Amino acid sequence: MTISITEELEKEINQLVKEENNSKSELIRRAIKDYIYFKKLKKLRETMMLKTDAQKVYTDEDIFKIVS
């Protein structure tokens, strides 16, 4: 895989690598994993919001009424 980055971003990456005593590859791997995780989390949250809106669940009390 090949990517293009700006000089500014490369400087920031190099600084993080030094601070964390890690490799560029590991830093990029973690960044991609985090990005994918948060995209999935955002999608799940959006799905849940649609479901709760459909059921008119807006507060903790609404949830308590459903589970009680």
DSSP file with accessible surface (Angstrom, degrees, kcal/mol):
  #  RESIDUE AA STRUCTURE BP1 BP2  ACC     N-H-->O    O-->H-N    N-H-->O    O-->H-N    TCO  KAPPA ALPHA  PHI   PSI    X-CA   Y-CA   Z-CA
    1    1 A M              0   0  208      0, 0.0     2,-0.4     0, 0.0     0, 0.0   0.000 360.0 360.0 360.0 135.9    0.0    0.0    0.0
    2    2 A T        -     0   0  138      2,-0.0     2,-0.3     0, 0.0     0, 0.0  -0.974 360.0-178.5-124.0 135.9    1.3    3.4   -0.9
    3    3 A I        -     0   0  101     -2,-0.4     2,-0.4     2,-0.0     0, 0.0  -0.946  19.5-137.2-130.3 155.9   -0.1    6.7    0.5
    4    4 A S        +     0   0  122     -2,-0.3     2,-0.3     0, 0.0    -2,-0.0  -0.930  26.1 175.1-111.0 135.8    0.8   10.3   -0.1
    5    5 A I        -     0   0   69     -2,-0.4     2,-0.1     3,-0.0    -2,-0.0  -0.949  31.9-103.2-135.7 158.5    0.9   12.8    2.8
    6    6 A T     >  -     0   0   89     -2,-0.3     4,-2.3     1,-0.1     5,-0.2  -0.335  32.2-113.8 -75.0 162.0    1.9   16.4    3.2
    7    7 A E  H  > S+     0   0  151      1,-0.2     4,-2.4     2,-0.2     5,-0.2   0.890 118.0  55.2 -62.1 -39.1    5.2   17.4    4.7
    8    8 A E  H  > S+     0   0  136      2,-0.2     4,-2.1     1,-0.2    -1,-0.2   0.926 108.4  46.8 -61.0 -44.7    3.4   18.8    7.7
    9    9 A L  H  > S+     0   0   76      1,-0.2     4,-2.6     2,-0.2    -1,-0.2   0.910 110.3  53.5 -65.2 -39.0    1.6   15.6    8.4
   10   10 A E  H  X S+     0   0   82     -4,-2.3     4,-2.9     1,-0.2    -1,-0.2   0.911 107.4  51.5 -62.6 -39.5    4.9   13.7    8.0
   11   11 A K  H  X S+     0   0  142     -4,-2.4     4,-2.2     2,-0.2    -1,-0.2   0.916 110.5  48.5 -62.3 -43.0    6.5   16.0   10.5
   12   12 A E  H  X S+     0   0  102     -4,-2.1     4,-2.4     2,-0.2    -2,-0.2   0.905 111.8  49.5 -64.3 -41.0    3.7   15.3   13.0
   13   13 A I  H  X S+     0   0   15     -4,-2.6     4,-2.7     1,-0.2    -2,-0.2   0.939 110.4  50.1 -61.9 -47.0    4.0   11.5   12.4
   14   14 A N  H  X S+     0   0   52     -4,-2.9     4,-2.1     1,-0.2    -1,-0.2   0.890 109.9  51.3 -60.2 -39.4    7.7   11.7   13.0
   15   15 A Q  H  X S+     0   0   97     -4,-2.2     4,-2.6     2,-0.2    -1,-0.2   0.930 111.1  47.2 -64.0 -45.0    7.2   13.6   16.2
   16   16 A L  H  X S+     0   0   67     -4,-2.4     4,-2.7     2,-0.2    -2,-0.2   0.896 109.0  54.7 -63.0 -40.6    4.7   11.0   17.5
   17   17 A V  H  X>S+     0   0   26     -4,-2.7     5,-1.8     1,-0.2     4,-0.8   0.925 111.6  44.9 -59.0 -43.4    7.0    8.2   16.5
   18   18 A K  H ><5S+     0   0  160     -4,-2.1     3,-0.5    -5,-0.2    -2,-0.2   0.933 114.3  48.1 -65.8 -46.9    9.7    9.7   18.6
   19   19 A E  H 3<5S+     0   0  126     -4,-2.6    -2,-0.2     1,-0.2    -1,-0.2   0.871 120.7  36.4 -62.0 -39.8    7.5   10.5   21.6
   20   20 A E  H 3<5S-     0   0   86     -4,-2.7    -1,-0.2    -5,-0.2    -2,-0.2   0.442 101.6-129.8 -94.7  -2.2    5.9    7.0   21.6
   21   21 A N  T <<5 +     0   0  153     -4,-0.8     2,-0.3    -3,-0.5    -3,-0.2   0.948  66.8 123.9  50.6  54.9    9.1    5.2   20.7
   22   22 A N      < -     0   0   62     -5,-1.8     2,-0.2    -6,-0.1    -1,-0.2  -0.803  63.4 -94.9-135.1 175.5    7.3    3.3   18.0
   23   23 A S     >  -     0   0   54     -2,-0.3     4,-2.2     1,-0.1     5,-0.2  -0.577  27.3-120.8 -93.8 159.3    7.5    2.8   14.2
   24   24 A K  H  > S+     0   0   92      1,-0.2     4,-2.8    -2,-0.2     5,-0.2   0.913 114.4  55.4 -61.8 -40.9    5.7    4.7   11.5
   25   25 A S  H  > S+     0   0   75      1,-0.2     4,-2.7     2,-0.2    -1,-0.2   0.918 108.5  46.4 -59.2 -45.7    4.0    1.5   10.4
   26   26 A E  H  > S+     0   0   60      2,-0.2     4,-2.6     1,-0.2     5,-0.2   0.914 112.2  50.7 -65.1 -41.7    2.6    0.8   13.9
   27   27 A L  H  X S+     0   0   20     -4,-2.2     4,-2.4     2,-0.2    -2,-0.2   0.943 113.4  45.0 -61.6 -45.2    1.4    4.3   14.3
   28   28 A I  H  X S+     0   0   50     -4,-2.8     4,-2.6     2,-0.2     5,-0.2   0.908 111.7  52.9 -66.7 -41.1   -0.4    4.2   10.9
   29   29 A R  H  X S+     0   0  128     -4,-2.7     4,-2.6    -5,-0.2    -1,-0.2   0.943 111.8  45.7 -57.9 -47.8   -1.9    0.8   11.6
   30   30 A R  H  X S+     0   0   87     -4,-2.6     4,-2.8     1,-0.2     5,-0.2   0.902 111.5  52.5 -63.4 -40.2   -3.3    2.0   14.9
   31   31 A A  H  X S+     0   0   52     -4,-2.4     4,-2.4    -5,-0.2    -1,-0.2   0.919 111.4  46.1 -62.7 -42.1   -4.6    5.1   13.3
   32   32 A I  H  X S+     0   0   78     -4,-2.6     4,-2.7     2,-0.2     5,-0.2   0.925 112.8  49.8 -67.6 -43.5   -6.4    3.1   10.6
   33   33 A K  H  X S+     0   0  146     -4,-2.6     4,-2.6    -5,-0.2    -2,-0.2   0.931 112.4  48.0 -59.7 -44.6   -7.8    0.7   13.2
   34   34 A D  H  X S+     0   0   89     -4,-2.8     4,-2.7     2,-0.2     5,-0.2   0.915 110.8  51.4 -62.4 -42.7   -9.1    3.6   15.3
   35   35 A Y  H  X S+     0   0  143     -4,-2.4     4,-2.3    -5,-0.2    -2,-0.2   0.946 112.1  45.8 -60.0 -47.8  -10.6    5.2   12.3
   36   36 A I  H  X S+     0   0   83     -4,-2.7     4,-2.4     1,-0.2     5,-0.2   0.924 112.4  51.9 -62.2 -44.0  -12.5    2.0   11.3
   37   37 A Y  H  X S+     0   0  137     -4,-2.6     4,-2.5    -5,-0.2    -2,-0.2   0.938 111.9  45.3 -58.3 -47.8  -13.6    1.5   14.9
   38   38 A F  H  X S+     0   0  121     -4,-2.7     4,-2.5     2,-0.2    -1,-0.2   0.845 110.4  53.8 -70.9 -30.9  -15.0    5.0   15.2
   39   39 A K  H  X S+     0   0  104     -4,-2.3     4,-2.2    -5,-0.2    -1,-0.2   0.928 111.6  45.8 -65.2 -42.9  -16.8    4.8   11.8
   40   40 A K  H  X S+     0   0  147     -4,-2.4     4,-2.6     2,-0.2    -2,-0.2   0.911 112.9  50.5 -64.7 -42.0  -18.5    1.6   12.9
   41   41 A L  H  X S+     0   0   77     -4,-2.5     4,-2.7    -5,-0.2    -2,-0.2   0.918 110.1  49.8 -62.5 -42.8  -19.4    3.1   16.3
   42   42 A K  H  X S+     0   0  121     -4,-2.5     4,-2.5     2,-0.2    -1,-0.2   0.923 111.5  48.6 -62.6 -43.2  -20.9    6.2   14.6
   43   43 A K  H  X S+     0   0  148     -4,-2.2     4,-2.3     2,-0.2    -2,-0.2   0.923 112.1  48.7 -64.1 -42.8  -22.9    4.0   12.2
   44   44 A L  H  X S+     0   0  101     -4,-2.6     4,-2.7     2,-0.2    -2,-0.2   0.924 111.0  50.7 -62.4 -43.7  -24.2    1.9   15.1
   45   45 A R  H  X S+     0   0  162     -4,-2.7     4,-2.6     1,-0.2    -2,-0.2   0.923 109.9  49.9 -61.4 -42.8  -25.1    5.0   17.1
   46   46 A E  H  X S+     0   0  100     -4,-2.5     4,-2.0     2,-0.2    -1,-0.2   0.915 111.3  49.2 -62.5 -42.0  -27.0    6.4   14.1
   47   47 A T  H  X S+     0   0   59     -4,-2.3     4,-2.0     1,-0.2    -2,-0.2   0.928 112.3  47.5 -62.0 -45.4  -28.9    3.1   13.7
   48   48 A M  H  X S+     0   0   90     -4,-2.7     4,-2.9     1,-0.2     5,-0.2   0.877 108.5  55.0 -65.5 -37.4  -29.8    3.1   17.4
   49   49 A M  H  X S+     0   0   79     -4,-2.6     4,-2.6     2,-0.2    -1,-0.2   0.909 107.3  50.4 -63.2 -39.7  -30.9    6.7   17.3
   50   50 A L  H  X S+     0   0  125     -4,-2.0     4,-2.1     2,-0.2    -1,-0.2   0.923 112.7  46.9 -62.8 -42.0  -33.3    5.9   14.5
   51   51 A K  H  X S+     0   0  122     -4,-2.0     4,-1.6     2,-0.2    -2,-0.2   0.910 113.4  47.0 -67.6 -42.7  -34.7    3.0   16.5
   52   52 A T  H  <>S+     0   0   37     -4,-2.9     5,-3.3     2,-0.2     4,-0.3   0.900 111.6  51.3 -68.7 -36.6  -35.1    5.0   19.7
   53   53 A D  H ><5S+     0   0   72     -4,-2.6     3,-1.2    -5,-0.2    -1,-0.2   0.916 108.5  52.1 -63.5 -41.1  -36.7    7.8   17.8
   54   54 A A  H 3<5S+     0   0   83     -4,-2.1    -1,-0.2     1,-0.3    -2,-0.2   0.844 114.3  42.7 -63.6 -32.8  -39.2    5.4   16.2
   55   55 A Q  T 3<5S-     0   0  127     -4,-1.6    -1,-0.3    -5,-0.1    -2,-0.2   0.353 114.2-119.0 -93.2   3.5  -40.0    4.0   19.7
   56   56 A K  T < 5 +     0   0  147     -3,-1.2     2,-0.7    -4,-0.3    -3,-0.2   0.906  58.6 155.6  57.3  45.1  -40.1    7.5   21.2
   57   57 A V      < +     0   0   13     -5,-3.3    -1,-0.2     1,-0.1    -2,-0.1  -0.914   4.4 142.5-103.6 112.6  -37.3    6.8   23.6
   58   58 A Y        +     0   0  147     -2,-0.7     2,-0.3     1,-0.1    -1,-0.1   0.590  56.7  35.1-123.8 -22.7  -35.6   10.0   24.5
   59   59 A T  S  > S-     0   0   71      1,-0.1     4,-1.7     0, 0.0     3,-0.1  -0.820  82.2-102.9-131.0 171.7  -34.6    9.7   28.2
   60   60 A D  H  > S+     0   0  141     -2,-0.3     4,-2.7     1,-0.2     5,-0.2   0.864 121.5  58.1 -61.6 -36.0  -33.5    7.2   30.8
   61   61 A E  H  > S+     0   0  139      1,-0.2     4,-2.3     2,-0.2    -1,-0.2   0.892 102.5  53.1 -61.7 -40.5  -37.0    7.2   32.2
   62   62 A D  H  > S+     0   0   34      2,-0.2     4,-1.6     1,-0.2    -1,-0.2   0.920 110.7  47.0 -60.9 -42.1  -38.3    6.1   28.8
   63   63 A I  H  X S+     0   0   83     -4,-1.7     4,-2.3     1,-0.2     5,-0.2   0.930 109.7  53.6 -65.0 -43.7  -35.9    3.2   28.8
   64   64 A F  H  X S+     0   0  140     -4,-2.7     4,-1.6     1,-0.2    -1,-0.2   0.904 106.2  53.1 -58.8 -41.3  -36.8    2.3   32.4
   65   65 A K  H  < S+     0   0  144     -4,-2.3    -1,-0.2     1,-0.2    -2,-0.2   0.885 110.2  48.2 -61.9 -37.5  -40.5    2.1   31.3
   66   66 A I  H  < S+     0   0  100     -4,-1.6    -2,-0.2     1,-0.2    -1,-0.2   0.915 116.8  39.9 -70.8 -42.0  -39.7   -0.3   28.5
   67   67 A V  H  <        0   0  111     -4,-2.3    -1,-0.2    -5,-0.1    -2,-0.2   0.615 360.0 360.0 -86.7 -10.4  -37.5   -2.6   30.6
   68   68 A S     <        0   0   99     -4,-1.6    -4,-0.0    -5,-0.2    -3,-0.0  -0.486 360.0 360.0 -88.0 360.0  -39.7   -2.6   33.7
